[in-house]
Amino acid sequence: MVDKNKLARQRLKLFGEGIVADILKKKQPVIDLPVRSVTNVKFNEKSGTVQLGNKMAQRFLFNLAHAKKFMQTVEVAKISNDLLKEEKHASLRDVFYMAKRSIAGTKTNIVDDQVESDKVIEDLELISDMSREQLNINANKMGSVAGKVIVEDKGDKIDWSKLGSGGWSIPSNVEEIQFAKVNAQYVIYMEKAAVWERLHEDKYWDKHNCIIMCSQGQSTRGIRRLLQRLHQEHGLPVYILTDFDPWGFYIYSVLKFGSISLAHISDQLAIPEIKFLGITADDIEKYDLKKHFIKLKDTDTARLKQMGSYEWFTKNKLWQRQFKMMKDFGSKAEIQALSARGISFISEKYLPEKIKNKDFID
C-alpha cells in the first residue's frame, strides 16, 4: 500500500527543491500550474465528467502581480509539510491563522483573509497532485448520515443505525474509513438537513433499506467522496433530492459531473451515474405545488440561464425541459412544500413511489 503521507511530503519537497534550484542557477523562481478557470475546463463525454484542460500559467517571484501569491503558495506548502511531519491535521481556518502574519519590516500580511489561503490550498493540490485532505488540511464537518452501515474510523467501529437523532457527522476526510458492513439498496442525498431529519425520524432508511445523507446547501468534499465510495465500492445507486430551483439543480450538476473550480479532482468526487429524484417541474403539476411558489430573483434567473448553457446540459432534452418550465413558471419551490400534503408525505408516499416507478431524471 502506498504511504500517502510519505508521498505528499516527497512531492512538496520536489516543489521546494525546484524553487531552490532556480535560485542557485540565478534564475527567476517560477511556479508552473494549470489555469483554474472556466476557459480551461472541458466536458469529457466518455467519462461524463468536467475535467481540467491543458492551459498552463506561471507565477514569478519577481513580478509585482505574482509576488504575494508566490509567497503565499510557499508558505502554505510549508504549513502542509509541517502537518505531515507531525502527522496532525488542520482545518482551513487553522491554516489561514497559521499563515496570517505581517512580513518582517512591513505592514503587509502574508494573507489578509481566508479566501486567499483557501485558493492557495487548491493551487497546491494541482502542484502536488494530492488532495487537500492528503495534505492534512480538512474542511468543517457539514453533513449527517444514517443507515444499516458499520464503518471503522481510527480504530473505532461506528454503526450508522444507532447514533440517535443526529446520525453520524460526516468528516471532511473519509479516505481512511473502512466499510465493515453495508446493508442497503440505494443512497438518497438531500441538500437540506431539515428534510434529512424528517426522513430519519420516520425511519425511512430502516423501512426501505437505504442510506440517507445530507448537508446544508452545497455538498462538502467529504460527502461527495463518501457518496462516490458507496457507489463505486458497493454498487449502490445514488439519488439526489433538492429544491426545485437553479441552485438545487446546480448541486445535482456538481455531484454528477464535477465542479468547474474542482475540475482537477473530478475523478475523485463526481458520480456520472447518479439520478435526480426531485423536486421536478412535473412534481409541481402532479402535487399541486404552485400555490407554494416563490418568485425567481434576478440571481436565480441568471443561474438558470448559465445552467442551460453548460455543455453537459445543452444536449439533454429532459433537463432543457425542466429549465424551460421553471423559466415559464417564473418561480421556484422548496422540498418542504410537500409537507402541505402531510408531515410524512415525503417519506410515506413521494419518495417510495418515485423510486418504485423509476421516476427520475438522468
C-alpha positions in Angstrom: 0.0 0.0 0.0 1.2 3.5 -0.9 2.2 5.6 2.1 0.1 8.8 1.2 1.8 10.8 3.9 5.3 10.0 2.6 4.2 10.6 -1.0 2.7 14.0 -0.1 6.0 15.1 1.6 8.1 13.9 -1.3 6.0 16.0 -3.7 6.2 19.1 -1.5 9.9 18.5 -1.2 10.2 18.4 -5.0 8.2 21.6 -5.2 10.6 23.4 -2.8 13.7 21.9 -4.5 12.6 23.3 -7.8 12.4 26.8 -6.4 15.8 26.5 -4.7 17.3 25.1 -8.0 16.2 28.3 -9.8 17.7 30.5 -7.1 21.1 28.6 -7.3 21.1 29.0 -11.0 20.4 32.7 -10.5 17.2 32.2 -12.5 13.8 33.9 -11.8 12.0 31.4 -9.4 8.8 30.3 -11.1 5.8 28.1 -10.2 4.0 26.3 -13.1 0.4 25.3 -12.6 -2.7 24.6 -14.7 -5.2 27.5 -15.2 -8.2 27.1 -12.9 -10.9 28.9 -14.8 -13.9 28.1 -17.0 -11.7 28.8 -20.0 -9.7 25.8 -19.2 -12.5 23.4 -18.3 -13.7 20.7 -20.7 -16.5 18.2 -20.6 -15.3 14.7 -21.2 -18.3 12.9 -22.8 -16.6 9.5 -22.4 -16.2 9.8 -18.6 -19.2 12.1 -18.2 -17.2 14.5 -16.0 -15.9 18.0 -16.0 -12.1 18.0 -16.4 -9.3 20.5 -16.4 -7.7 21.4 -19.7 -4.0 21.7 -20.7 -3.6 25.5 -20.4 -0.8 26.4 -18.0 0.1 29.6 -16.1 3.3 30.7 -14.5 3.8 32.5 -11.2 7.0 34.5 -10.9 8.6 35.7 -7.7 10.0 38.9 -9.2 6.7 40.0 -10.7 4.7 42.6 -8.8 1.4 41.0 -9.7 2.6 37.5 -8.8 5.0 38.0 -5.8 2.4 37.9 -3.0 0.6 34.8 -4.4 4.1 33.2 -4.9 4.9 33.8 -1.2 1.5 32.5 -0.1 2.0 29.3 -2.1 5.4 28.6 -0.5 4.1 29.5 3.0 1.1 27.1 2.7 3.3 24.4 1.3 5.5 24.7 4.4 2.5 24.6 6.7 1.3 21.4 5.0 4.7 19.8 5.2 4.9 20.6 8.9 1.5 19.0 9.4 2.5 15.9 7.5 5.7 15.6 9.5 3.9 15.8 12.8 1.1 13.6 11.5 -1.5 16.2 12.5 -4.4 17.7 10.7 -5.6 21.4 10.5 -8.8 23.0 9.3 -8.9 25.5 6.5 -9.4 28.1 9.2 -6.4 26.9 11.1 -4.2 27.2 8.0 -5.4 30.8 7.5 -4.3 31.8 11.0 -1.1 29.9 10.8 -0.2 31.9 7.6 -1.6 35.2 8.7 1.1 37.5 10.0 3.0 40.6 8.8 6.1 40.2 6.7 9.1 41.3 8.8 9.8 45.1 8.4 6.5 45.8 6.7 2.8 46.2 7.4 1.8 43.7 4.7 0.3 40.4 5.8 1.1 37.1 4.0 -2.7 36.6 3.8 -5.4 39.0 4.7 -8.5 36.7 4.6 -9.3 33.0 4.4 -10.4 33.3 0.7 -6.7 33.8 -0.2 -5.4 30.8 1.8 -8.2 28.6 0.5 -7.4 29.4 -3.1 -3.7 28.7 -2.5 -4.5 25.3 -1.0 -6.4 24.5 -4.2 -3.3 25.6 -6.2 -1.2 23.4 -4.0 -3.4 20.4 -4.9 -2.5 21.0 -8.5 1.2 21.5 -7.9 1.5 18.3 -5.7 -1.2 16.2 -7.4 -2.6 15.5 -4.0 -5.9 16.4 -2.5 -6.0 18.9 0.4 -7.1 16.0 2.7 -3.9 14.1 1.7 -2.0 17.3 2.5 -3.6 17.0 6.1 -5.8 20.0 5.6 -9.5 19.5 6.3 -12.7 21.4 6.0 -15.5 21.7 8.6 -18.0 18.8 9.1 -21.3 19.7 7.5 -23.3 16.6 6.9 -25.2 13.7 8.5 -25.8 10.1 7.5 -27.9 7.2 8.8 -28.4 3.6 7.6 -27.6 0.0 8.2 -23.9 0.5 7.8 -20.9 -0.1 10.1 -17.6 1.7 9.5 -14.2 1.6 11.1 -12.7 5.0 11.7 -9.4 5.4 13.5 -9.9 2.1 15.3 -13.5 2.8 16.3 -16.5 0.8 15.0 -19.4 3.1 14.2 -22.9 1.9 13.5 -24.8 4.4 11.4 -28.1 2.9 12.6 -27.5 3.6 16.3 -26.5 7.2 16.6 -29.7 8.8 17.8 -31.5 11.8 16.2 -28.3 13.4 14.9 -26.9 10.5 12.9 -23.2 10.2 12.1 -21.4 13.5 11.5 -19.5 13.0 8.2 -15.9 14.1 8.5 -14.0 16.1 5.9 -11.6 13.3 5.2 -13.2 9.9 4.5 -10.3 8.2 2.7 -9.2 6.1 5.7 -12.7 4.9 6.6 -13.2 1.2 6.2 -16.7 -0.3 5.5 -17.2 -3.3 7.8 -20.8 -3.8 6.8 -23.1 -2.2 4.2 -26.7 -3.3 4.1 -28.5 -1.0 1.7 -30.2 -0.9 -1.7 -29.5 2.7 -2.5 -28.5 6.1 -1.2 -30.6 9.3 -1.1 -28.6 12.5 -0.7 -30.6 15.7 0.1 -29.4 19.3 0.3 -31.4 20.2 3.4 -30.8 19.0 7.0 -34.4 19.6 7.9 -35.6 17.1 5.2 -33.0 14.6 6.4 -34.3 14.9 9.9 -37.9 14.2 8.7 -36.8 11.0 6.9 -34.6 10.0 9.9 -37.4 10.5 12.4 -39.7 8.5 10.1 -37.0 5.7 10.0 -37.2 5.9 6.2 -33.7 4.3 5.9 -34.8 1.3 8.0 -38.2 0.8 6.3 -36.7 1.0 2.8 -33.3 -0.5 3.5 -31.3 2.5 2.3 -28.9 5.2 3.4 -29.9 8.8 3.9 -27.3 11.6 3.7 -27.5 15.4 3.8 -25.5 18.6 4.0 -26.7 22.1 4.4 -26.7 23.5 0.9 -23.7 22.7 -1.4 -22.2 19.3 -0.5 -18.7 19.1 1.0 -15.9 17.2 -0.5 -16.2 14.6 2.3 -19.8 14.0 1.4 -19.1 13.8 -2.3 -16.2 11.4 -1.8 -18.3 9.2 0.6 -21.1 9.1 -1.9 -18.7 8.1 -4.6 -17.1 5.4 -2.5 -20.5 3.9 -1.6 -21.4 3.9 -5.3 -18.1 2.5 -6.6 -17.2 0.1 -3.9 -20.6 -1.2 -3.1 -22.6 -0.6 -6.3 -25.3 1.5 -4.6 -27.4 3.7 -6.8 -27.4 7.3 -5.7 -30.4 9.6 -5.9 -30.4 13.3 -5.4 -33.2 15.3 -3.7 -33.1 19.1 -3.9 -35.4 22.1 -4.1 -36.9 23.0 -7.4 -34.6 25.9 -8.0 -31.5 26.7 -10.1 -29.3 26.2 -7.0 -30.7 22.8 -6.3 -30.2 21.8 -9.9 -26.6 23.1 -9.6 -26.0 20.8 -6.6 -27.0 17.9 -8.7 -24.8 19.0 -11.5 -21.7 19.3 -9.3 -22.4 15.8 -7.8 -22.9 14.2 -11.2 -20.4 15.9 -13.5 -18.0 17.7 -11.1 -17.5 21.4 -10.5 -15.6 23.9 -12.6 -13.5 25.0 -9.6 -12.5 21.4 -8.7 -12.3 20.0 -12.2 -8.8 18.8 -11.3 -10.2 16.2 -9.0 -13.4 15.2 -10.7 -12.3 11.6 -10.8 -12.3 11.5 -7.0 -15.6 13.3 -6.5 -18.0 13.0 -9.4 -20.6 10.3 -9.9 -21.8 10.3 -13.5 -24.4 7.6 -12.8 -26.4 9.5 -10.2 -30.1 10.2 -10.8 -32.2 13.3 -9.9 -35.4 12.4 -7.9 -36.8 15.8 -7.4 -38.3 18.3 -6.9 -39.1 18.5 -10.6 -41.5 20.6 -12.7 -43.6 17.5 -13.1 -43.9 17.2 -9.3 -45.1 20.8 -9.2 -48.0 19.9 -11.5 -48.7 16.4 -10.1 -48.8 17.5 -6.4 -50.4 20.9 -7.0 -47.4 22.9 -5.5 -47.9 26.1 -7.5 -49.7 27.7 -4.5 -46.3 27.4 -2.7 -44.3 29.1 -5.4 -41.5 31.5 -4.6 -40.8 34.1 -7.3 -37.4 33.8 -9.0 -34.9 36.5 -8.3 -32.6 38.0 -10.9 -29.7 35.9 -9.5 -31.9 32.8 -9.9 -32.7 33.6 -13.5 -29.1 34.3 -14.2 -28.0 30.9 -12.7 -30.8 29.1 -14.6 -29.6 30.6 -17.9 -26.0 29.7 -17.1 -27.0 26.1 -16.2 -28.8 25.7 -19.5 -25.7 26.7 -21.4 -23.4 24.2 -19.8 -22.1 21.8 -22.3 -23.2 18.8 -20.3 -26.8 20.0 -20.3 -27.2 21.6 -23.8 -28.0 18.2 -25.5 -30.1 16.8 -22.7 -33.7 17.3 -23.7 -35.1 16.3 -20.3 -33.1 18.9 -18.5 -33.7 21.6 -21.0 -37.4 20.9 -20.5 -37.0 21.4 -16.7 -35.1 24.7 -17.3 -37.8 26.0 -19.7 -40.7 25.1 -17.4 -39.0 26.8 -14.4 -38.4 29.9 -16.6 -42.1 29.8 -17.7 -43.3 29.5 -14.1 -41.0 32.4 -13.2 -40.9 30.7 -9.8 -39.2 28.0 -7.7 -40.4 25.7 -4.9 -38.9 24.1 -1.8 -38.9 20.4 -0.9 -40.8 21.3 2.3 -43.8 22.4 0.2 -44.6 18.7 0.1 -45.4 18.9 3.9 -48.6 20.7 3.0 -49.9 17.3 2.0 -48.9 15.8 5.3 -45.8 16.0 7.6 -44.7 12.5 6.5 -46.0 12.6 2.9 -42.4 12.8 1.6 -41.4 9.6 3.4 -44.6 7.6 3.1 -45.6 8.4 -0.5 -43.5 10.8 -2.5 -40.1 9.0 -2.3 -41.3 5.4 -2.3 -43.5 5.9 -5.4 -40.8 7.8 -7.3 -38.2 5.2 -6.7 -40.5 2.3 -7.4 -41.6 3.9 -10.7 -38.1 5.0 -11.6 -39.4 8.5 -11.9 -36.1 10.3 -12.0 -34.0 12.4 -14.4 -30.6 11.2 -15.6 
